[in-house]
Amino acid sequence: MHGNVSEPGPRVALNLQKRKSSNHRGHIRALRLIIDSLPLIDGVVVFSSAILAEIIYKSLVLSSLVDWGQIVGLAGLGAILAVMIFQFLGTYSEASFLGRIRDVRRVIWGWIAVFGVLVGIGFLTKTSAEFSRGVSILWLFIAAFGLVGVRLSGQQFLNALTRGQISVRRLVLVGIPDEFQRFKNQIIQLHPEVSVDAEFDVGKRVDGTTDSMKEVAERVIQFSRHNQVDEILIISGFSEVNEVRLLVDELAVLPVLCRIALPSLQVHSRNVRVEILEGSPVLTVLTPPLGDWGWLAKLIEDRLLGLFFLAALALPMLCIAIAIKLDSPGRVLFRQRRHGFNNEIIQVLKFRTMTVWEDGAIVSQATRHDPRVTRVGRFLRRWSLDELPQLLNVVKGDMSLVGPRPHAVAHNEHYDKVIARYAARHRVKPGITGLAQIRGLRGETDTADKMVARTAADIEYMETWSIWRDLCILFMTVPSVLFNRNVY
């Protein structure tokens, strides 16, 4: 609650629902015990569900003998991959576990990725025929229910233990109140494990005077020592750097994390870091998307996998070309100018799906029941098969397998004017598939909001890139194509 503004001193907003320090520590221990146990529990669930699927299908459905050697090896590999992919997806963090629905979604997508990796391994090693499809499908569903059930049970147990009041980090805001609500909204949205317990206003009092930084610091210190605060966030709106320095020096007596936010410096990047040069903090706001050697790793990935996919899909692509030629007059391949790496113009290849050839100043996107789309073209676009010739772009070096989708030059020039950071998508090569596509952000972008969401996903991909993430996106592309209905 707010202090009496007629009295001297800064206004303080306190969390009305105070919790005892001992309860807080106990809840934290319970939460961390659950999270620390999750990798082991997940491994056991995946392993045991494979054994259970083998027993149910072989013994009860087929009335045959269980191949213990084969299923134990497969179950062990699946358990190891599951823990690795869940770790990569961040499901073993406190924020993810407390996110509930978001955590469950990550687990489901993660398990689908594990299954995709196992299928890919079986295909590459020519051993997929040795495993029962019935057992595999049964394993997929049993493990999915088991993994989700473990998390829901853990979340329910924690909720009952803490009566819904669990918070991992207790935060205090110090600064200008005009910025408090915006930061609180962001914290609630992105970090459900954090609770804002107090807000200290360093602005002017009702009588027009202000407290010194020393007085503000004393009140923050007193509150923090009596309420077990974990972090102090200074929202800097001070006119003098010396004020911030003095406040930090005073707060140095507390054994808590103390950070400074600069609301006047809006930096939209996940890779911001601070270094010290000659005693002065230097803020790094932009870094190359692929890191020091990432460009070489991605080049090798694109060339090797691109050639593999091109060889594996050569016959289907030939059949598609024949179908296009028989369906309607015109060329089989459609070339369109699009922006590539560093905004360079590239010629992107696609199977022709329309009766028109648009590559000028105005390019109309396909819509539902678009009369320009041919019969074969409608099928190709629905299943994204028209994109397959872009494997040639990948092998040539114009594109990557995974990256932001390239758009027609006319569309690029339009969106670059209306969407902030849109052009940042060209800091890496465009891709055949990407993070935006597996999240369902495909098809017609008839509103600016859809393109904003797609751009945000593309930028997130660039700022969190890794080879492992590329492989996960490739495997998740198949289910995203199968279940997406937004492509015309």
TITOR-893120 format. One record per residue (C-alpha): residue number from 1; residue in one letter; x, y, z negated. Coordinates in Angstrom, 3 decimals. Each point is the difference from the previous one (the first is absolute). Layout:
<recs>
 zaza bapa        x        y        z
  NUM    A        X        Y        Z
...
</recs>
This chain:
<recs>
 zaza bapa        x        y        z
    1    M    0.000    0.000    0.000
    2    H    1.125    3.550    0.581
    3    G    1.521    1.982   -2.821
    4    N   -1.580    3.250   -1.129
    5    V    1.101    2.471    2.677
    6    S   -0.260    2.916   -2.417
    7    E    2.805   -1.434   -2.078
    8    P    3.618    0.334    1.045
    9    G    1.621   -2.859    1.844
   10    P   -0.641   -1.852    3.234
   11    R   -3.289   -1.737    0.717
   12    V    0.239   -3.782   -0.376
   13    A   -2.415   -2.506    1.548
   14    L    0.102   -3.326   -1.855
   15    N   -1.374   -3.377    0.924
   16    L   -3.095   -0.348   -2.215
   17    Q    0.401   -3.753   -0.252
   18    K    3.189   -0.263   -2.095
   19    R    1.536   -3.405   -0.437
   20    K    2.191   -1.249   -2.762
   21    S    3.636   -0.469    0.924
   22    S    0.076   -3.585   -1.227
   23    N   -2.985   -0.932    2.195
   24    H    1.597    1.735    2.964
   25    R    3.225   -1.964   -0.405
   26    G   -1.936   -3.249   -0.389
   27    H   -1.987    0.640    3.148
   28    I    3.156    0.762    1.945
   29    R    1.619   -3.221   -1.185
   30    A   -3.093   -1.979    1.045
   31    L   -0.041    1.620    3.439
   32    R    3.691   -0.606    0.623
   33    L   -0.274   -3.590   -1.193
   34    I   -2.765   -0.614    2.538
   35    I    1.933    1.677    2.840
   36    D    3.263   -1.782   -0.865
   37    S   -1.882   -3.307    0.116
   38    L   -1.711    0.652    3.350
   39    P    2.835   -1.220    2.300
   40    L    0.152   -3.332   -1.819
   41    I   -3.787   -0.321   -0.094
   42    D   -0.303    0.862    3.709
   43    G    2.606   -2.609    0.881
   44    V   -1.828   -2.637   -2.037
   45    V   -3.359    0.915    1.570
   46    V    1.337   -0.211    3.561
   47    F    1.877   -3.238   -0.689
   48    S   -2.841   -1.749   -1.843
   49    S   -2.651    1.128    2.497
   50    A    1.998   -1.655    2.813
   51    I    0.148   -3.257   -1.965
   52    L   -3.711    0.264   -0.788
   53    A   -0.871    0.640    3.660
   54    E    2.044   -3.037    1.065
   55    I   -1.703   -2.245   -2.549
   56    I   -3.524    1.234    0.804
   57    Y    0.340   -0.233    3.778
   58    K    2.104   -3.152    0.307
   59    S   -1.611   -2.047   -2.779
   60    L   -3.611    1.160    0.056
   61    V   -0.539    1.005    3.638
   62    L    2.337   -2.280    1.981
   63    S    0.421   -2.761   -2.624
   64    S    3.704   -0.182    0.849
   65    L    3.205    0.080   -2.022
   66    V    1.473    3.263   -1.245
   67    D    3.404    0.859    1.531
   68    W    1.619    1.287   -3.191
   69    G    3.408    0.761    1.494
   70    Q   -1.402    2.135    2.772
   71    I   -2.552    1.956   -2.067
   72    V    2.376    0.676   -2.908
   73    G    2.581    1.522    2.355
   74    L   -2.621    2.158    1.729
   75    A   -1.547    1.049   -3.320
   76    G    3.390    0.997   -1.397
   77    L    0.840    2.076    3.067
   78    G   -3.414    1.680   -0.135
   79    A    0.400    0.833   -3.693
   80    I    3.420    1.604    0.565
   81    L   -1.229    2.031    2.984
   82    A   -3.098    1.127   -1.895
   83    V    2.004    1.399   -2.912
   84    M    2.404    1.730    2.410
   85    I   -2.755    1.617    2.070
   86    F   -2.044    1.022   -3.056
   87    Q    3.142    1.588   -1.417
   88    F    0.525    1.852    3.294
   89    L   -3.613    1.224   -0.017
   90    G    0.418    1.357   -3.530
   91    T   -2.647   -2.189   -1.665
   92    Y    2.258   -0.612   -3.004
   93    S   -0.073    3.630   -1.128
   94    E   -2.065    1.480   -2.809
   95    A   -1.645    2.518    2.336
   96    S   -1.063   -2.711    2.457
   97    F   -1.388   -2.288   -2.720
   98    L   -2.033    2.820   -1.513
   99    G   -1.233    1.002    3.452
  100    R   -2.339   -3.046   -0.071
  101    I   -1.693    0.020    3.425
  102    R    3.103    1.260    1.803
  103    D    2.051   -2.707   -1.710
  104    V   -2.414   -2.734    1.088
  105    R    0.119    1.230    3.589
  106    R    3.796   -0.049   -0.033
  107    V   -0.006   -3.563   -1.318
  108    I   -2.414   -1.199    2.690
  109    W    1.976    1.645    2.801
  110    G    3.225   -1.280   -1.533
  111    W   -1.253   -3.577   -0.073
  112    I   -1.157    0.284    3.634
  113    A    3.520    1.210    0.851
  114    V    1.514   -3.009   -1.825
  115    F   -2.244   -2.336    1.962
  116    G    0.988    1.756    3.229
  117    V    3.692   -0.422   -0.809
  118    L   -0.511   -3.728   -0.679
  119    V   -1.866   -0.433    3.288
  120    G    2.787    1.879    1.806
  121    I    2.671   -2.195   -1.594
  122    G   -1.941   -3.104    1.031
  123    F   -0.283    1.285    3.562
  124    L    3.686    0.896    0.308
  125    T    1.192   -3.292   -1.509
  126    K   -2.581   -2.056    1.949
  127    T   -1.255   -1.581   -3.234
  128    S   -3.499    1.508   -0.111
  129    A   -1.540   -3.171    1.489
  130    E    1.207   -1.998   -3.012
  131    F   -2.275    1.887   -2.400
  132    S   -3.736   -0.488   -0.302
  133    R   -2.067    2.992    1.128
  134    G   -2.709   -0.960   -2.467
  135    V    2.447    0.059   -2.897
  136    S    1.450    3.316    1.178
  137    I   -3.385    1.745    0.251
  138    L   -1.103   -1.408   -3.352
  139    W    3.282    1.184   -1.565
  140    L   -0.528    3.479    1.455
  141    F   -3.350    0.416   -1.744
  142    I    0.794   -1.773   -3.291
  143    A    3.172    2.048   -0.510
  144    A   -1.782    3.253    0.922
  145    F   -2.711   -0.595   -2.604
  146    G    2.606   -1.060   -2.548
  147    L    2.247    3.028    0.517
  148    V   -2.911    2.440   -0.148
  149    G   -1.473   -1.807   -2.999
  150    V    3.263    0.296   -1.934
  151    R    0.080    3.760    0.466
  152    L   -3.647    0.557   -0.771
  153    S    0.314   -2.113   -3.144
  154    G    3.123    1.878   -1.105
  155    Q   -1.667    3.342    0.626
  156    Q   -3.126   -1.046   -1.906
  157    F    2.091   -1.254   -2.927
  158    L    1.958    3.240   -0.150
  159    N   -3.176    2.047    0.288
  160    A   -1.580   -1.900   -2.901
  161    L    3.149    0.325   -2.101
  162    T    0.321    3.747    0.501
  163    R   -3.720    0.801    0.384
  164    G    0.758    1.576    3.344
  165    Q    2.431    2.529   -1.446
  166    I    3.310   -1.394    1.241
  167    S    2.554    2.514    1.230
  168    V    3.646   -0.758    0.555
  169    R    1.393    3.501    0.025
  170    R   -1.276    2.939   -2.005
  171    L    0.706    3.267    1.754
  172    V    0.125    3.639   -1.100
  173    L   -0.288    2.865    2.490
  174    V    1.794    3.294   -0.670
  175    G   -0.353    2.995    2.285
  176    I   -2.544    2.141    1.814
  177    P   -3.597   -1.296   -0.436
  178    D   -0.966    0.871    3.584
  179    E    1.977   -3.067    1.122
  180    F   -1.068   -2.397   -2.768
  181    Q   -3.162   -1.376    1.606
  182    R    1.645   -0.690    3.367
  183    F    2.799   -1.964   -1.648
  184    K   -2.458   -1.878   -2.226
  185    N   -2.077   -1.048    3.012
  186    Q    3.119   -1.320    1.726
  187    I    1.139   -1.835   -3.115
  188    I   -3.400   -1.657   -0.520
  189    Q   -0.151   -1.065    3.645
  190    L    3.539   -1.313    0.435
  191    H    0.962   -1.058   -3.534
  192    P   -2.881   -1.591   -1.935
  193    E    2.477   -1.055   -2.686
  194    V    0.587    3.641   -1.024
  195    S   -2.175    2.050   -2.355
  196    V    0.343    3.768   -0.351
  197    D   -0.145    0.569   -3.765
  198    A    0.668    3.729   -0.205
  199    E    0.366    3.157    2.062
  200    F    2.133    2.898   -1.269
  201    D   -0.695    3.338    1.634
  202    V    3.030    2.298    0.121
  203    G   -1.988    2.856    1.523
  204    K   -1.157    3.168   -1.653
  205    R   -2.191   -0.058   -3.091
  206    V   -3.241    1.927   -0.353
  207    D    1.815    2.986   -1.533
  208    G    2.238    0.227    3.091
  209    T    3.144   -1.245   -1.712
  210    T    1.858   -3.225    0.622
  211    D    1.766   -2.430   -2.262
  212    S    3.710   -0.457    0.436
  213    M    1.232   -3.220    1.576
  214    K    1.368   -0.973   -3.396
  215    E   -3.465    0.264   -1.576
  216    V   -1.555   -2.017    2.826
  217    A    2.680   -2.645   -0.349
  218    E   -0.551   -0.264   -3.742
  219    R   -3.698   -0.733    0.518
  220    V    0.733   -2.588    2.683
  221    I    2.586   -1.662   -2.268
  222    Q   -2.378   -0.079   -2.950
  223    F   -2.800   -1.538    2.049
  224    S    2.290   -2.550    1.677
  225    R    1.435   -1.254   -3.287
  226    H   -3.437   -0.549   -1.507
  227    N   -1.614   -1.634    3.045
  228    Q    2.682   -2.233    1.520
  229    V    0.274    1.817    3.336
  230    D    1.877   -1.843    2.760
  231    E    0.513    2.785    2.535
  232    I   -0.077    3.780    0.295
  233    L   -0.698    1.567    3.380
  234    I    0.954    3.665    0.330
  235    I   -2.015    1.610    2.794
  236    S    2.293    2.841    0.893
  237    G   -1.684    3.246    0.835
  238    F    2.375    2.137   -2.008
  239    S    1.423    3.166    1.482
  240    E    3.425   -0.621   -1.487
  241    V    2.085   -3.147    0.343
  242    N    1.431    0.777   -3.428
  243    E   -3.435   -0.615   -1.539
  244    V   -0.063   -3.544    1.341
  245    R    3.587   -0.604   -1.097
  246    L   -0.769    1.213   -3.519
  247    L   -3.103   -2.191   -0.229
  248    V    1.944   -3.073    1.168
  249    D    2.809    0.696   -2.471
  250    E   -2.485    0.188   -2.876
  251    L   -1.830   -3.192    1.060
  252    A    3.281   -1.907    0.195
  253    V   -0.450   -1.045   -3.643
  254    L   -2.849   -2.355    1.014
  255    P    0.742   -3.582    1.134
  256    V   -2.442    0.253    2.936
  257    L    0.139    0.348    3.758
  258    C   -0.187    3.644    1.049
  259    R   -0.567    1.048    3.608
  260    I   -0.575    3.262    1.859
  261    A   -2.610    0.430    2.747
  262    L    0.310    2.770    2.567
  263    P   -3.523    0.629    1.328
  264    S    1.205    2.882    2.158
  265    L    2.233   -2.446    1.917
  266    Q   -2.364   -2.390    1.795
  267    V    2.167   -2.841    1.301
  268    H   -1.935   -2.839    1.673
  269    S    2.611   -2.733   -0.268
  270    R    0.463   -3.138   -2.086
  271    N    3.786    0.161    0.288
  272    V    0.644    3.173   -1.968
  273    R    3.004   -0.277   -2.306
  274    V    2.128    2.341   -2.054
  275    E    3.794    0.124   -0.088
  276    I    2.311    2.207   -1.997
  277    L    2.561    2.104    1.872
  278    E    2.254    2.231   -2.074
  279    G   -2.521   -0.099   -2.843
  280    S   -2.935    1.064    2.210
  281    P   -2.912   -2.321    0.889
  282    V   -0.267   -0.594    3.762
  283    L   -3.317   -1.325    1.329
  284    T    0.072   -2.446    2.913
  285    V   -3.368    0.300    1.754
  286    L    0.494   -1.953    3.255
  287    T    2.074   -3.079    0.771
  288    P    0.375   -2.052    3.221
  289    P   -2.882   -2.518    0.021
  290    L    2.128   -3.115    0.582
  291    G    2.894    0.721   -2.338
  292    D    3.694   -0.499    0.705
  293    W   -0.118   -3.383    1.741
  294    G   -3.737   -0.382    0.362
  295    W    0.049    1.065    3.656
  296    L    2.327   -2.890    0.851
  297    A   -2.067   -2.544   -1.936
  298    K   -3.184    1.193    1.713
  299    L    1.673   -0.058    3.427
  300    I    1.009   -3.640   -0.526
  301    E   -3.463   -0.837   -1.312
  302    D   -1.697    1.574    3.035
  303    R    2.274   -1.600    2.578
  304    L   -0.049   -3.539   -1.440
  305    L   -3.692   -0.170   -0.936
  306    G   -0.995    1.955    3.115
  307    L    1.703   -2.534    2.275
  308    F   -1.501   -2.882   -1.996
  309    F   -3.560    1.353    0.213
  310    L    0.441    0.868    3.680
  311    A    1.096   -3.566    0.813
  312    A   -2.741   -1.563   -2.165
  313    L   -2.746    2.163    1.546
  314    A    1.192   -0.028    3.613
  315    L   -2.604   -2.559    1.158
  316    P   -2.985    1.717   -1.719
  317    M    1.150    3.332    1.449
  318    L    0.127   -1.531    3.496
  319    C   -3.562   -1.304   -0.440
  320    I   -1.162    3.445   -1.136
  321    A    1.625    1.602    3.053
  322    I   -1.843   -2.400    2.328
  323    A   -3.318    0.667   -1.776
  324    I    0.442    3.777    0.359
  325    K    0.788   -0.328    3.721
  326    L   -3.075   -2.175    0.602
  327    D   -2.314    2.202   -2.088
  328    S    0.534    3.409    1.623
  329    P    2.185    1.693    2.620
  330    G    3.093    1.842   -1.128
  331    R    3.351   -0.582   -1.636
  332    V    0.443   -2.558   -2.756
  333    L    2.217    2.201   -2.187
  334    F   -0.906    3.492   -1.137
  335    R    2.791    2.466   -0.733
  336    Q   -0.624    3.023   -2.168
  337    R    2.312    2.758   -1.212
  338    R    0.258    0.061   -3.766
  339    H    2.319    1.535   -2.553
  340    G    2.672   -2.285   -1.409
  341    F    2.924    0.412   -2.375
  342    N    0.918    3.638   -0.647
  343    N   -2.968    1.085    2.160
  344    E    1.568   -1.303    3.218
  345    I   -2.379   -0.950    2.810
  346    I   -0.184   -3.751    0.691
  347    Q   -2.066   -2.110    2.402
  348    V   -2.111   -2.402   -2.062
  349    L   -1.286   -3.156    1.719
  350    K   -3.458   -1.493   -0.497
  351    F   -2.240   -2.386    1.865
  352    R   -2.503    2.049    1.991
  353    T   -3.407   -0.100   -1.695
  354    M   -1.790    2.883    1.720
  355    T   -1.096    1.020    3.482
  356    V    1.725    3.378   -0.409
  357    W    3.643    1.049   -0.354
  358    E    0.238    2.833   -2.521
  359    D    3.366    1.552   -0.828
  360    G   -0.502    3.733    0.402
  361    A   -0.736    2.989   -2.190
  362    I   -3.309   -1.565   -1.083
  363    V   -0.220   -3.662   -1.021
  364    S   -3.365   -1.234   -1.300
  365    Q    0.114   -2.726   -2.651
  366    A   -2.031   -3.154    0.527
  367    T   -3.336   -0.081   -1.813
  368    R   -2.545   -2.718   -0.750
  369    H   -1.603   -1.278    3.253
  370    D    2.360    2.200    2.032
  371    P   -0.943   -0.440    3.713
  372    R    3.627    0.468    1.056
  373    V    1.041   -3.271   -1.694
  374    T   -0.025   -3.118    2.213
  375    R   -1.434   -3.374   -1.050
  376    V    3.428   -1.539   -0.535
  377    G    1.211    3.277   -1.478
  378    R   -2.694   -0.070   -2.692
  379    F    1.203   -3.426   -1.129
  380    L    3.664    1.051    0.086
  381    R   -0.642    3.189   -1.978
  382    R   -2.108   -1.800   -2.609
  383    W    2.860   -2.376   -0.819
  384    S    2.814    2.519    0.707
  385    L    1.383   -2.243    2.744
  386    D    0.411    3.018    2.275
  387    E    2.970    1.024   -2.170
  388    L    2.081   -3.112    0.776
  389    P    2.008    1.560    2.890
  390    Q    1.480    2.381   -2.563
  391    L    2.282   -2.886   -0.933
  392    L    1.910    1.114    3.111
  393    N    0.270    3.484   -1.518
  394    V    1.370   -1.594   -3.174
  395    V    2.636   -2.046    1.842
  396    K    0.921    3.062    2.055
  397    G    0.453    2.062   -3.174
  398    D   -2.773    2.578    0.439
  399    M   -2.156   -1.472   -2.771
  400    S    0.158   -2.182   -3.113
  401    L   -2.171   -2.931   -0.980
  402    V   -1.091    1.923   -3.110
  403    G   -0.380    3.757   -0.241
  404    P   -2.489    2.841    0.502
  405    R   -2.218   -0.639    3.026
  406    P    0.842    2.300    2.939
  407    H   -2.789    2.231    1.278
  408    A   -0.524    1.573    3.395
  409    V    1.913    3.252    0.479
  410    A   -3.245    1.985    0.205
  411    H   -1.201   -1.439   -3.321
  412    N    3.378    0.600   -1.604
  413    E    0.054    3.647    0.957
  414    H   -3.533    0.472   -1.343
  415    Y    0.519   -1.707   -3.358
  416    D    3.361    1.654   -0.533
  417    K   -1.839    3.327   -0.189
  418    V   -2.694   -1.064   -2.477
  419    I    1.665   -2.584   -2.299
  420    A    2.881    0.850   -2.311
  421    R    3.089   -2.209    0.395
  422    Y   -1.526   -1.791    3.008
  423    A    3.213    0.406    2.009
  424    A    1.961   -1.677   -2.818
  425    R   -1.282   -3.317    1.394
  426    H    2.687    0.295    2.679
  427    R    2.895   -0.325   -2.429
  428    V    0.036   -3.719    0.889
  429    K   -0.820   -1.902    3.178
  430    P   -3.718   -0.658    0.572
  431    G   -1.199   -3.552   -0.564
  432    I   -2.409   -2.558    1.433
  433    T   -1.498   -0.386   -3.471
  434    G    0.430    1.869   -3.256
  435    L   -1.121    0.603   -3.559
  436    A   -2.955    2.101    1.166
  437    Q   -1.221   -2.809    2.255
  438    I   -0.013   -2.733   -2.662
  439    R   -1.936    2.363   -2.262
  440    G   -2.777    0.181    2.577
  441    L    0.922    3.458    1.315
  442    R   -0.353   -1.014    3.625
  443    G   -2.174    0.901    2.948
  444    E   -1.709    3.278    0.783
  445    T    1.025    3.070   -2.033
  446    D   -3.170    2.043    0.544
  447    T    0.619    2.092   -3.137
  448    A    3.096    1.776   -1.305
  449    D   -0.312   -1.868   -3.331
  450    K    0.649   -3.327    1.742
  451    M    3.190    1.313    1.563
  452    V    1.077    1.545   -3.314
  453    A   -0.349   -3.414   -1.680
  454    R    1.915   -1.678    2.831
  455    T    2.766    2.607   -0.173
  456    A    0.288   -0.407   -3.792
  457    A    0.415   -3.776    0.410
  458    D    2.649    0.499    2.693
  459    I    1.996    2.363   -2.194
  460    E   -0.306   -2.376   -2.965
  461    Y    1.402   -2.769    2.190
  462    M    3.021    2.096    1.003
  463    E    0.748    0.993   -3.583
  464    T   -0.245   -3.561   -1.354
  465    W    1.450   -1.914    2.957
  466    S    1.747   -3.337   -0.391
  467    I    0.504   -3.091    2.169
  468    W   -2.118   -1.965   -2.443
  469    R   -2.859    2.482    0.355
  470    D    0.242   -0.234    3.787
  471    L   -0.371   -3.786   -0.196
  472    C   -2.997    0.308   -2.338
  473    I   -1.680    2.465    2.381
  474    L    0.597   -2.338    2.960
  475    F   -1.638   -2.895   -1.829
  476    M   -2.903    2.152   -1.213
  477    T   -0.649    1.300    3.520
  478    V   -1.794   -3.199    1.015
  479    P   -2.727    0.120   -2.695
  480    S   -0.348    3.765    0.472
  481    V   -0.750   -0.556    3.711
  482    L   -2.379   -2.877   -0.698
  483    F   -2.117    1.865   -2.543
  484    N    0.130    3.571    1.343
  485    R   -3.086    1.228    1.869
  486    N    1.072    3.559    0.768
  487    V    1.717   -0.692    3.311
  488    Y   -1.950    0.552    3.241
</recs>
